Every structure is written in structure tokens, then in C-alpha cells.
């Protein structure tokens, strides 16, 4: 293929997307303002840990189908995959990266170009921000250049598979824009591609993750009630899920990741007055770390200067991604209260706090607090861990530990099993 694609942003979505297009015959320019990322990729090192990504990215680089730079250049298609964080104080979206990316491609726009926004954004961003910036090119949007919003819908740990297999939503400025984008993605997407308008596509992405956030908040309230009345929330939810129209998510220590913990605020940003339920759900899930710390302190009441060992700081099981992980707040609160905290997570390479090897982490510890449901926790040498700990308490916030832990002699406390 002669078509050239310029992808703005080489993060968790941009790099897999660039690699996928490059290995499907396109010439791809990957652009990132982070010079360290460009340098490492030029030297054959991938900065993101994701199953299969290193293989496909290096294949794309070695074939010269993918090149990486700090500045864009002329192309047929521009895809914007830059971060869209929120301000933690105001909970307002920060669209500065989107605006900057749009401005940076202006000098390179030509008649016939397709511009796609993939970054998660509040509703009306494409219409009110992206299009006015691109209109500065003097090219007529919808006739000379085509605009589409196409949100990513992938899960860390399965990004490459889901890029191909998942259905795709494409919101076009007009029908021609949507159809042009569909033809591009059809080169590797095996799922069904659904066409709509830009604002509807923006809403779809936010609605999907907000649904999950609200569902988790409900499960967390069920968990608290079960703790209060003395029943097992896990058994109750399992039985309730046997109803043909009920499907609860699991409760836990909070909500993490770049999507679920952030995306609902984009809806609030668009309409604060009509999003009361969404805001309440966010508060419930954001307050879970405080609730977990209260449980830990209650379990360790009477223990002098307790040592607490955290098992798992990734935001979800079996991945090394710690973005917005509730473990960050839990650890900070415990340390602010003067508790000694040690951390063990064999899947995480970099973290805000020091990570320790397993047996160093449990040496003379009074309590293990499980915050991520990594499968590896059920393959450890439990007898050795038991012998090294001073106390024998284990608090499982994910209901993920096998019966072997209890059989070994640990005082196992499962969150929500009142």
C-alpha cells in the first residue's frame, strides 16, 4: 500500500495501533513528544509491556513500515491517540494534548486527508474543538478533509487481540468521513464496524465505562451491607447473577485503570447537573481505599507497630499496569497513619513506592493485604511465607485466594464475607 498514516501519540493505544497498521501494509509514522520514547524505540526497545506487542512492534520497525519521530509530517491519514487526563481537584478534562496534536498537524494537511480522533474525550469535543482547529487549514471539513471519532475499546493484557476482534464504533462528521474511516480500519478489524456521528461515538465510549463504574459502585455497596449484616456478598451475588437479567460486577478495593476511573468525569464535565448517579458512583469507588484501611486497622487492633504487606499494586489482575490503581491511595493512607508498609508485585516493574522480593516483603509481617487478583498468588510457597510472618492475618479484597491459604493456617479474611 502507498498510503501513509501519521499516528500522534505512542502510548498504550497509539503504539499497538501503529504497529497493527504497519504490519498490515501501511507506511506509518509514529509521533511522540517524549524524546526518550523515540530514542528507545529507535534502538529497538519497547516502552510498554503488553503480550505480543514487542514482537509486532519490532517487526514493524525492522520492516521500515513503522518509523518514529518527534514531529509529524505529510500523510494521508492522521490518527490522534494522545492522553486526556483529568484535573484531580476540579475533575475537569484536560484536552491540551488533543489541541496541541491538532495544531501540530495543521501545516501538513492536504486535500483528501482523513483525521481520526481516538483519545477518550467529553461529548462534543470533535465538533467544538477538533473541527474548528482543523478548519484553520482553509480546507472544507467533510469535502476537502474528512473527520471521524473512533474510540478504542480494548483491555490491557488483551490489546492486540481486541484491536482485531472487537466491534468498532466510527463516528463521522458526515457519511463520507465515516465510510472513509471504515475502509481504513477494515484492513485489520475482524469485528463488525458500526457507523454513527461523532458525538454519538463519543457518548458510546463514555457510556460503556460509566456503566461498569456504576455497576462496581453498586457491588461495593452490597459488599458493605453484607459486612454489616453478616452474610457473604460473593455467594449472594453469584446466586443473584443466575437471574437472566442480572449481571453484577465484583466489589473490590476501588477502581483503577486509565478508563473506568476517569471516563465518567467526562460526562460530568459535559453536564454536571444531570449526572447525579454518576457522581455518586465515582465518590463511592474513590472512597473505597479509606474503607479498606479501616478494615485493616480493625483487624490489627492491639498489634503494636504492625507491619503490613501489600500483595499486588496493579489496577487489575495478571497485568503490570498501575495507572490509577487503588493500591496507590491505600498505601499512601497507611503510611500517613504511620504504618510500615511493604509491597510485593511480581508483575510490576516500576511503582511510586519501593517494591520488595517476596520473602523480604513478608519477613516479620503481621498482615498480608491482597489488592490485585494475580494468579501467581496461588502458586507461592505458602508454608515458607507462613513461617516468616509474625502475624498470620490475610485480608483478601478480591476473593481470589485458594483454600490452600486457609489450610496452611492463615487467618484468612475475605472482604464482603461478613
Protein Blocks (a to p, Z undefined) as FASTA:
>chain_A
ZZdcddehjafklmmmmmmmmmnopacddddfblklmmmmmnopafbdcehklmmmmmmm
mnomaccdfbdcddfbdcdfbdcdddfklopacfklmmmmmmmmmmmgcehiacddfbdc
dehklmmmmmmmmmmnopaehklpccdddddfbdehilmmmmmmpccddddfblmlmmmm
mmmmmmmpmbdcddddfklmmmmmmmmmmmmmmmmmmmmmmmmmmmmnopafklmmmmmm
mpmkbccddddfbdedjklmmmmmmmmmmommlmmmmmmmmmmmmmmmmmmmmmmmmmmg
oiahiadddehjafbehiabfghiaklmmmmmmmmnopacddddfkbmbdfbdcddfklm
mgopabdcdfbdcfklmmccfklmmmmpmblcdcdfkopacfklmmnopacddehiZZ
